[in-house]
Amino acid sequence: MPFLYKLTELGNITFDQLPSRILTRREWEVLQLLADGHNNKSISVRLFVSESTVKNHLSSIMRKLKVNDRTAAVIKALRNNWVS
């Protein structure tokens, strides 16, 4: 049985504490799972979406955060305390 991801909080951070205008709720979830070390397949299983959807979310996250890769997205999120 796959892990059911909590949609109300990301680690110790609630969605209410995140800058909502930057990313969508789902993009925050993907970013947190990415920061937790999950790969695209693992994220897709946890969020019940296809790997293509995860890739699309990651592309959108990187564009919105103005970074070139997933590592830079996680570093920016960690530095801003957006993920735990």
Gaussian input, Z-matrix of N, CA and C with variables (Angstrom, degrees):
# hf/3-21g

backbone

0 1
 N
 C     1     B1
 C     2     B2     1     A1
 N     3     B3     2     A2     1     D1
 C     4     B4     3     A3     2     D2
 C     5     B5     4     A4     3     D3
 N     6     B6     5     A5     4     D4
 C     7     B7     6     A6     5     D5
 C     8     B8     7     A7     6     D6
 N     9     B9     8     A8     7     D7
 C    10    B10     9     A9     8     D8
 C    11    B11    10    A10     9     D9
 N    12    B12    11    A11    10    D10
 C    13    B13    12    A12    11    D11
 C    14    B14    13    A13    12    D12
 N    15    B15    14    A14    13    D13
 C    16    B16    15    A15    14    D14
 C    17    B17    16    A16    15    D15
 N    18    B18    17    A17    16    D16
 C    19    B19    18    A18    17    D17
 C    20    B20    19    A19    18    D18
 N    21    B21    20    A20    19    D19
 C    22    B22    21    A21    20    D20
 C    23    B23    22    A22    21    D21
 N    24    B24    23    A23    22    D22
 C    25    B25    24    A24    23    D23
 C    26    B26    25    A25    24    D24
 N    27    B27    26    A26    25    D25
 C    28    B28    27    A27    26    D26
 C    29    B29    28    A28    27    D27
 N    30    B30    29    A29    28    D28
 C    31    B31    30    A30    29    D29
 C    32    B32    31    A31    30    D30
 N    33    B33    32    A32    31    D31
 C    34    B34    33    A33    32    D32
 C    35    B35    34    A34    33    D33
 N    36    B36    35    A35    34    D34
 C    37    B37    36    A36    35    D35
 C    38    B38    37    A37    36    D36
 N    39    B39    38    A38    37    D37
 C    40    B40    39    A39    38    D38
 C    41    B41    40    A40    39    D39
 N    42    B42    41    A41    40    D40
 C    43    B43    42    A42    41    D41
 C    44    B44    43    A43    42    D42
 N    45    B45    44    A44    43    D43
 C    46    B46    45    A45    44    D44
 C    47    B47    46    A46    45    D45
 N    48    B48    47    A47    46    D46
 C    49    B49    48    A48    47    D47
 C    50    B50    49    A49    48    D48
 N    51    B51    50    A50    49    D49
 C    52    B52    51    A51    50    D50
 C    53    B53    52    A52    51    D51
 N    54    B54    53    A53    52    D52
 C    55    B55    54    A54    53    D53
 C    56    B56    55    A55    54    D54
 N    57    B57    56    A56    55    D55
 C    58    B58    57    A57    56    D56
 C    59    B59    58    A58    57    D57
 N    60    B60    59    A59    58    D58
 C    61    B61    60    A60    59    D59
 C    62    B62    61    A61    60    D60
 N    63    B63    62    A62    61    D61
 C    64    B64    63    A63    62    D62
 C    65    B65    64    A64    63    D63
 N    66    B66    65    A65    64    D64
 C    67    B67    66    A66    65    D65
 C    68    B68    67    A67    66    D66
 N    69    B69    68    A68    67    D67
 C    70    B70    69    A69    68    D68
 C    71    B71    70    A70    69    D69
 N    72    B72    71    A71    70    D70
 C    73    B73    72    A72    71    D71
 C    74    B74    73    A73    72    D72
 N    75    B75    74    A74    73    D73
 C    76    B76    75    A75    74    D74
 C    77    B77    76    A76    75    D75
 N    78    B78    77    A77    76    D76
 C    79    B79    78    A78    77    D77
 C    80    B80    79    A79    78    D78
 N    81    B81    80    A80    79    D79
 C    82    B82    81    A81    80    D80
 C    83    B83    82    A82    81    D81
 N    84    B84    83    A83    82    D82
 C    85    B85    84    A84    83    D83
 C    86    B86    85    A85    84    D84
 N    87    B87    86    A86    85    D85
 C    88    B88    87    A87    86    D86
 C    89    B89    88    A88    87    D87
 N    90    B90    89    A89    88    D88
 C    91    B91    90    A90    89    D89
 C    92    B92    91    A91    90    D90
 N    93    B93    92    A92    91    D91
 C    94    B94    93    A93    92    D92
 C    95    B95    94    A94    93    D93
 N    96    B96    95    A95    94    D94
 C    97    B97    96    A96    95    D95
 C    98    B98    97    A97    96    D96
 N    99    B99    98    A98    97    D97
 C   100   B100    99    A99    98    D98
 C   101   B101   100   A100    99    D99
 N   102   B102   101   A101   100   D100
 C   103   B103   102   A102   101   D101
 C   104   B104   103   A103   102   D102
 N   105   B105   104   A104   103   D103
 C   106   B106   105   A105   104   D104
 C   107   B107   106   A106   105   D105
 N   108   B108   107   A107   106   D106
 C   109   B109   108   A108   107   D107
 C   110   B110   109   A109   108   D108
 N   111   B111   110   A110   109   D109
 C   112   B112   111   A111   110   D110
 C   113   B113   112   A112   111   D111
 N   114   B114   113   A113   112   D112
 C   115   B115   114   A114   113   D113
 C   116   B116   115   A115   114   D114
 N   117   B117   116   A116   115   D115
 C   118   B118   117   A117   116   D116
 C   119   B119   118   A118   117   D117
 N   120   B120   119   A119   118   D118
 C   121   B121   120   A120   119   D119
 C   122   B122   121   A121   120   D120
 N   123   B123   122   A122   121   D121
 C   124   B124   123   A123   122   D122
 C   125   B125   124   A124   123   D123
 N   126   B126   125   A125   124   D124
 C   127   B127   126   A126   125   D125
 C   128   B128   127   A127   126   D126
 N   129   B129   128   A128   127   D127
 C   130   B130   129   A129   128   D128
 C   131   B131   130   A130   129   D129
 N   132   B132   131   A131   130   D130
 C   133   B133   132   A132   131   D131
 C   134   B134   133   A133   132   D132
 N   135   B135   134   A134   133   D133
 C   136   B136   135   A135   134   D134
 C   137   B137   136   A136   135   D135
 N   138   B138   137   A137   136   D136
 C   139   B139   138   A138   137   D137
 C   140   B140   139   A139   138   D138
 N   141   B141   140   A140   139   D139
 C   142   B142   141   A141   140   D140
 C   143   B143   142   A142   141   D141
 N   144   B144   143   A143   142   D142
 C   145   B145   144   A144   143   D143
 C   146   B146   145   A145   144   D144
 N   147   B147   146   A146   145   D145
 C   148   B148   147   A147   146   D146
 C   149   B149   148   A148   147   D147
 N   150   B150   149   A149   148   D148
 C   151   B151   150   A150   149   D149
 C   152   B152   151   A151   150   D150
 N   153   B153   152   A152   151   D151
 C   154   B154   153   A153   152   D152
 C   155   B155   154   A154   153   D153
 N   156   B156   155   A155   154   D154
 C   157   B157   156   A156   155   D155
 C   158   B158   157   A157   156   D156
 N   159   B159   158   A158   157   D157
 C   160   B160   159   A159   158   D158
 C   161   B161   160   A160   159   D159
 N   162   B162   161   A161   160   D160
 C   163   B163   162   A162   161   D161
 C   164   B164   163   A163   162   D162
 N   165   B165   164   A164   163   D163
 C   166   B166   165   A165   164   D164
 C   167   B167   166   A166   165   D165
 N   168   B168   167   A167   166   D166
 C   169   B169   168   A168   167   D167
 C   170   B170   169   A169   168   D168
 N   171   B171   170   A170   169   D169
 C   172   B172   171   A171   170   D170
 C   173   B173   172   A172   171   D171
 N   174   B174   173   A173   172   D172
 C   175   B175   174   A174   173   D173
 C   176   B176   175   A175   174   D174
 N   177   B177   176   A176   175   D175
 C   178   B178   177   A177   176   D176
 C   179   B179   178   A178   177   D177
 N   180   B180   179   A179   178   D178
 C   181   B181   180   A180   179   D179
 C   182   B182   181   A181   180   D180
 N   183   B183   182   A182   181   D181
 C   184   B184   183   A183   182   D182
 C   185   B185   184   A184   183   D183
 N   186   B186   185   A185   184   D184
 C   187   B187   186   A186   185   D185
 C   188   B188   187   A187   186   D186
 N   189   B189   188   A188   187   D187
 C   190   B190   189   A189   188   D188
 C   191   B191   190   A190   189   D189
 N   192   B192   191   A191   190   D190
 C   193   B193   192   A192   191   D191
 C   194   B194   193   A193   192   D192
 N   195   B195   194   A194   193   D193
 C   196   B196   195   A195   194   D194
 C   197   B197   196   A196   195   D195
 N   198   B198   197   A197   196   D196
 C   199   B199   198   A198   197   D197
 C   200   B200   199   A199   198   D198
 N   201   B201   200   A200   199   D199
 C   202   B202   201   A201   200   D200
 C   203   B203   202   A202   201   D201
 N   204   B204   203   A203   202   D202
 C   205   B205   204   A204   203   D203
 C   206   B206   205   A205   204   D204
 N   207   B207   206   A206   205   D205
 C   208   B208   207   A207   206   D206
 C   209   B209   208   A208   207   D207
 N   210   B210   209   A209   208   D208
 C   211   B211   210   A210   209   D209
 C   212   B212   211   A211   210   D210
 N   213   B213   212   A212   211   D211
 C   214   B214   213   A213   212   D212
 C   215   B215   214   A214   213   D213
 N   216   B216   215   A215   214   D214
 C   217   B217   216   A216   215   D215
 C   218   B218   217   A217   216   D216
 N   219   B219   218   A218   217   D217
 C   220   B220   219   A219   218   D218
 C   221   B221   220   A220   219   D219
 N   222   B222   221   A221   220   D220
 C   223   B223   222   A222   221   D221
 C   224   B224   223   A223   222   D222
 N   225   B225   224   A224   223   D223
 C   226   B226   225   A225   224   D224
 C   227   B227   226   A226   225   D225
 N   228   B228   227   A227   226   D226
 C   229   B229   228   A228   227   D227
 C   230   B230   229   A229   228   D228
 N   231   B231   230   A230   229   D229
 C   232   B232   231   A231   230   D230
 C   233   B233   232   A232   231   D231
 N   234   B234   233   A233   232   D232
 C   235   B235   234   A234   233   D233
 C   236   B236   235   A235   234   D234
 N   237   B237   236   A236   235   D235
 C   238   B238   237   A237   236   D236
 C   239   B239   238   A238   237   D237
 N   240   B240   239   A239   238   D238
 C   241   B241   240   A240   239   D239
 C   242   B242   241   A241   240   D240
 N   243   B243   242   A242   241   D241
 C   244   B244   243   A243   242   D242
 C   245   B245   244   A244   243   D243
 N   246   B246   245   A245   244   D244
 C   247   B247   246   A246   245   D245
 C   248   B248   247   A247   246   D246
 N   249   B249   248   A248   247   D247
 C   250   B250   249   A249   248   D248
 C   251   B251   250   A250   249   D249

   B1=1.4571
   B2=1.5283
   B3=1.3248
   B4=1.4662
   B5=1.5223
   B6=1.2971
   B7=1.4571
   B8=1.5210
   B9=1.3140
   B10=1.4607
   B11=1.5141
   B12=1.3019
   B13=1.4537
   B14=1.5179
   B15=1.3158
   B16=1.4613
   B17=1.5142
   B18=1.3138
   B19=1.4529
   B20=1.5228
   B21=1.3186
   B22=1.4622
   B23=1.5119
   B24=1.3190
   B25=1.4632
   B26=1.5150
   B27=1.2960
   B28=1.4540
   B29=1.5188
   B30=1.3059
   B31=1.4518
   B32=1.5172
   B33=1.3131
   B34=1.4640
   B35=1.5186
   B36=1.3319
   B37=1.4560
   B38=1.5228
   B39=1.3235
   B40=1.4535
   B41=1.5209
   B42=1.3251
   B43=1.4545
   B44=1.5157
   B45=1.3206
   B46=1.4654
   B47=1.5219
   B48=1.3166
   B49=1.4628
   B50=1.5252
   B51=1.3294
   B52=1.4629
   B53=1.5184
   B54=1.3146
   B55=1.4668
   B56=1.5299
   B57=1.3227
   B58=1.4642
   B59=1.5181
   B60=1.2978
   B61=1.4584
   B62=1.5286
   B63=1.3213
   B64=1.4633
   B65=1.5256
   B66=1.3223
   B67=1.4546
   B68=1.5203
   B69=1.3311
   B70=1.4613
   B71=1.5286
   B72=1.3034
   B73=1.4586
   B74=1.5352
   B75=1.3149
   B76=1.4603
   B77=1.5246
   B78=1.3203
   B79=1.4644
   B80=1.5235
   B81=1.3350
   B82=1.4707
   B83=1.5282
   B84=1.3426
   B85=1.4604
   B86=1.5244
   B87=1.3213
   B88=1.4692
   B89=1.5254
   B90=1.3167
   B91=1.4694
   B92=1.5216
   B93=1.3291
   B94=1.4598
   B95=1.5205
   B96=1.3197
   B97=1.4621
   B98=1.5221
   B99=1.3112
   B100=1.4597
   B101=1.5303
   B102=1.3154
   B103=1.4718
   B104=1.5283
   B105=1.3246
   B106=1.4653
   B107=1.5212
   B108=1.3419
   B109=1.4545
   B110=1.5171
   B111=1.3103
   B112=1.4633
   B113=1.5188
   B114=1.3197
   B115=1.4571
   B116=1.5415
   B117=1.3191
   B118=1.4700
   B119=1.5255
   B120=1.3223
   B121=1.4669
   B122=1.5229
   B123=1.3211
   B124=1.4603
   B125=1.5311
   B126=1.3140
   B127=1.4685
   B128=1.5285
   B129=1.3188
   B130=1.4649
   B131=1.5212
   B132=1.3253
   B133=1.4670
   B134=1.5275
   B135=1.3205
   B136=1.4637
   B137=1.5296
   B138=1.3180
   B139=1.4684
   B140=1.5287
   B141=1.3325
   B142=1.4688
   B143=1.5207
   B144=1.3302
   B145=1.4596
   B146=1.5228
   B147=1.3260
   B148=1.4666
   B149=1.5335
   B150=1.3219
   B151=1.4636
   B152=1.5209
   B153=1.3214
   B154=1.4750
   B155=1.5191
   B156=1.3213
   B157=1.4641
   B158=1.5186
   B159=1.3122
   B160=1.4657
   B161=1.5275
   B162=1.3186
   B163=1.4638
   B164=1.5266
   B165=1.3236
   B166=1.4647
   B167=1.5266
   B168=1.3299
   B169=1.4723
   B170=1.5268
   B171=1.3299
   B172=1.4663
   B173=1.5226
   B174=1.3114
   B175=1.4744
   B176=1.5212
   B177=1.3184
   B178=1.4599
   B179=1.5267
   B180=1.3279
   B181=1.4650
   B182=1.5334
   B183=1.3260
   B184=1.4686
   B185=1.5254
   B186=1.3215
   B187=1.4676
   B188=1.5338
   B189=1.3311
   B190=1.4576
   B191=1.5241
   B192=1.3207
   B193=1.4749
   B194=1.5235
   B195=1.3335
   B196=1.4617
   B197=1.5273
   B198=1.3431
   B199=1.4596
   B200=1.5295
   B201=1.3346
   B202=1.4599
   B203=1.5173
   B204=1.3288
   B205=1.4601
   B206=1.5276
   B207=1.3195
   B208=1.4618
   B209=1.5274
   B210=1.3153
   B211=1.4645
   B212=1.5225
   B213=1.3162
   B214=1.4664
   B215=1.5207
   B216=1.3255
   B217=1.4665
   B218=1.5280
   B219=1.3177
   B220=1.4734
   B221=1.5210
   B222=1.3263
   B223=1.4731
   B224=1.5193
   B225=1.3224
   B226=1.4654
   B227=1.5212
   B228=1.3164
   B229=1.4669
   B230=1.5319
   B231=1.3292
   B232=1.4599
   B233=1.5287
   B234=1.3207
   B235=1.4641
   B236=1.5284
   B237=1.3228
   B238=1.4739
   B239=1.5326
   B240=1.3444
   B241=1.4623
   B242=1.5269
   B243=1.3365
   B244=1.4720
   B245=1.5114
   B246=1.3164
   B247=1.4561
   B248=1.5064
   B249=1.3227
   B250=1.4646
   B251=1.5142
   A1=108.77
   A2=117.61
   A3=120.09
   A4=111.97
   A5=114.41
   A6=122.53
   A7=109.58
   A8=117.89
   A9=121.51
   A10=108.92
   A11=115.92
   A12=121.54
   A13=110.88
   A14=117.32
   A15=122.05
   A16=109.85
   A17=116.85
   A18=120.25
   A19=112.63
   A20=117.28
   A21=119.53
   A22=113.54
   A23=117.17
   A24=117.47
   A25=111.29
   A26=114.91
   A27=122.67
   A28=107.17
   A29=116.47
   A30=119.02
   A31=108.63
   A32=117.15
   A33=122.03
   A34=112.31
   A35=116.83
   A36=121.57
   A37=108.92
   A38=117.33
   A39=119.80
   A40=109.57
   A41=116.35
   A42=120.17
   A43=111.84
   A44=117.32
   A45=120.72
   A46=112.26
   A47=117.75
   A48=122.03
   A49=112.59
   A50=117.48
   A51=120.98
   A52=111.05
   A53=117.20
   A54=120.14
   A55=109.38
   A56=117.12
   A57=122.54
   A58=114.35
   A59=117.76
   A60=119.54
   A61=112.99
   A62=117.26
   A63=119.75
   A64=110.95
   A65=117.56
   A66=122.55
   A67=110.42
   A68=115.34
   A69=119.57
   A70=108.89
   A71=116.28
   A72=121.60
   A73=110.23
   A74=117.53
   A75=121.48
   A76=110.67
   A77=117.16
   A78=120.09
   A79=110.63
   A80=118.14
   A81=120.60
   A82=110.15
   A83=116.22
   A84=120.08
   A85=110.58
   A86=116.28
   A87=120.85
   A88=110.21
   A89=117.20
   A90=121.14
   A91=110.96
   A92=118.31
   A93=120.66
   A94=110.81
   A95=117.40
   A96=119.93
   A97=111.14
   A98=116.63
   A99=121.07
   A100=110.16
   A101=116.21
   A102=121.20
   A103=111.06
   A104=116.62
   A105=120.83
   A106=112.43
   A107=116.47
   A108=120.62
   A109=115.23
   A110=117.78
   A111=120.48
   A112=111.79
   A113=116.34
   A114=121.32
   A115=109.21
   A116=116.63
   A117=120.78
   A118=112.17
   A119=117.11
   A120=121.18
   A121=110.59
   A122=116.47
   A123=121.36
   A124=111.15
   A125=116.87
   A126=121.01
   A127=109.55
   A128=117.05
   A129=120.19
   A130=111.33
   A131=117.47
   A132=121.53
   A133=110.39
   A134=116.74
   A135=120.63
   A136=113.12
   A137=115.95
   A138=119.41
   A139=113.11
   A140=116.60
   A141=122.16
   A142=112.52
   A143=116.07
   A144=122.64
   A145=107.77
   A146=116.62
   A147=120.28
   A148=110.26
   A149=115.24
   A150=119.63
   A151=110.78
   A152=116.94
   A153=120.51
   A154=110.91
   A155=116.17
   A156=119.87
   A157=110.31
   A158=116.97
   A159=120.97
   A160=109.57
   A161=117.67
   A162=121.42
   A163=110.69
   A164=116.46
   A165=120.04
   A166=111.04
   A167=116.53
   A168=119.72
   A169=110.51
   A170=116.40
   A171=119.84
   A172=111.53
   A173=116.92
   A174=120.10
   A175=110.59
   A176=115.93
   A177=120.79
   A178=111.28
   A179=116.54
   A180=121.74
   A181=110.03
   A182=116.70
   A183=120.35
   A184=111.12
   A185=117.13
   A186=120.58
   A187=110.40
   A188=116.92
   A189=120.88
   A190=112.82
   A191=116.63
   A192=120.50
   A193=112.00
   A194=116.41
   A195=122.97
   A196=111.55
   A197=114.41
   A198=121.34
   A199=108.29
   A200=115.84
   A201=120.51
   A202=115.37
   A203=117.64
   A204=118.17
   A205=110.41
   A206=115.02
   A207=121.77
   A208=112.22
   A209=117.52
   A210=120.30
   A211=110.52
   A212=116.63
   A213=120.67
   A214=111.03
   A215=117.67
   A216=121.28
   A217=110.31
   A218=116.00
   A219=120.09
   A220=110.65
   A221=117.75
   A222=120.91
   A223=110.44
   A224=117.26
   A225=120.16
   A226=110.87
   A227=116.62
   A228=121.25
   A229=111.17
   A230=116.62
   A231=120.68
   A232=111.43
   A233=116.54
   A234=120.50
   A235=112.46
   A236=116.47
   A237=121.22
   A238=112.07
   A239=116.78
   A240=121.78
   A241=112.30
   A242=115.81
   A243=120.51
   A244=111.40
   A245=118.48
   A246=123.56
   A247=107.84
   A248=114.81
   A249=118.07
   A250=110.31
   D1=128.03
   D2=-177.82
   D3=-70.79
   D4=152.71
   D5=175.88
   D6=-64.09
   D7=129.43
   D8=177.03
   D9=-92.15
   D10=117.11
   D11=-176.07
   D12=-76.33
   D13=134.95
   D14=177.28
   D15=-70.66
   D16=120.22
   D17=-178.70
   D18=-86.55
   D19=-6.41
   D20=-177.13
   D21=-94.84
   D22=-20.34
   D23=178.61
   D24=-148.80
   D25=155.33
   D26=178.60
   D27=-115.23
   D28=100.25
   D29=-175.53
   D30=62.68
   D31=-120.52
   D32=178.42
   D33=-98.80
   D34=7.78
   D35=-175.12
   D36=-109.83
   D37=128.17
   D38=176.59
   D39=-88.97
   D40=157.78
   D41=-179.59
   D42=-60.58
   D43=-29.07
   D44=179.22
   D45=-64.67
   D46=-22.01
   D47=-178.85
   D48=-88.26
   D49=-7.73
   D50=-177.51
   D51=-91.18
   D52=148.99
   D53=175.53
   D54=-71.09
   D55=96.85
   D56=-170.57
   D57=-64.35
   D58=-20.61
   D59=-178.56
   D60=-78.23
   D61=-13.63
   D62=-177.20
   D63=-81.06
   D64=-55.04
   D65=-177.17
   D66=-128.14
   D67=160.04
   D68=173.96
   D69=-76.57
   D70=167.34
   D71=178.44
   D72=-57.14
   D73=-44.89
   D74=-178.54
   D75=-66.28
   D76=-38.14
   D77=177.86
   D78=-64.06
   D79=-37.25
   D80=175.84
   D81=-62.47
   D82=-40.65
   D83=179.26
   D84=-62.79
   D85=-45.59
   D86=178.65
   D87=-61.57
   D88=-43.82
   D89=-179.46
   D90=-63.23
   D91=-41.20
   D92=178.22
   D93=-64.15
   D94=-44.56
   D95=178.42
   D96=-63.54
   D97=-37.39
   D98=175.78
   D99=-62.04
   D100=-44.38
   D101=178.42
   D102=-64.61
   D103=-28.81
   D104=177.50
   D105=-76.67
   D106=-4.21
   D107=175.42
   D108=97.84
   D109=10.85
   D110=-179.25
   D111=-80.62
   D112=146.07
   D113=175.21
   D114=-90.51
   D115=176.76
   D116=-176.21
   D117=-57.66
   D118=-44.03
   D119=-179.26
   D120=-61.50
   D121=-46.69
   D122=-179.52
   D123=-63.03
   D124=-41.51
   D125=177.87
   D126=-63.34
   D127=-43.00
   D128=-178.73
   D129=-62.50
   D130=-39.57
   D131=178.80
   D132=-66.00
   D133=-44.22
   D134=-177.54
   D135=-67.91
   D136=-32.52
   D137=-177.73
   D138=-101.03
   D139=2.76
   D140=178.34
   D141=56.93
   D142=45.72
   D143=176.35
   D144=-132.51
   D145=168.79
   D146=179.05
   D147=-77.47
   D148=162.16
   D149=175.49
   D150=-63.17
   D151=-33.31
   D152=177.38
   D153=-62.03
   D154=-39.15
   D155=178.06
   D156=-65.26
   D157=-41.15
   D158=177.50
   D159=-61.46
   D160=-44.57
   D161=178.66
   D162=-60.38
   D163=-41.07
   D164=177.63
   D165=-63.33
   D166=-43.00
   D167=177.76
   D168=-61.81
   D169=-43.16
   D170=-179.66
   D171=-63.76
   D172=-40.28
   D173=177.14
   D174=-61.62
   D175=-42.48
   D176=179.43
   D177=-65.84
   D178=-42.20
   D179=178.46
   D180=-60.32
   D181=-47.84
   D182=-178.12
   D183=-64.56
   D184=-39.01
   D185=178.00
   D186=-64.92
   D187=-46.86
   D188=-177.76
   D189=-67.32
   D190=-34.76
   D191=179.19
   D192=-86.15
   D193=-5.14
   D194=179.02
   D195=58.15
   D196=50.49
   D197=176.44
   D198=-125.95
   D199=162.07
   D200=-175.23
   D201=-96.15
   D202=-16.16
   D203=-179.24
   D204=-151.82
   D205=171.25
   D206=-175.58
   D207=-65.81
   D208=-33.83
   D209=177.88
   D210=-64.28
   D211=-44.34
   D212=178.32
   D213=-63.50
   D214=-34.78
   D215=177.57
   D216=-64.04
   D217=-44.54
   D218=179.10
   D219=-65.79
   D220=-43.23
   D221=179.16
   D222=-60.62
   D223=-44.06
   D224=179.09
   D225=-63.58
   D226=-40.84
   D227=179.18
   D228=-65.00
   D229=-41.59
   D230=179.02
   D231=-65.97
   D232=-43.26
   D233=-179.85
   D234=-63.76
   D235=-28.92
   D236=-179.90
   D237=-95.92
   D238=6.00
   D239=-179.38
   D240=57.86
   D241=36.04
   D242=176.88
   D243=-88.34
   D244=-19.84
   D245=177.94
   D246=-131.90
   D247=161.28
   D248=-179.77
   D249=-111.68

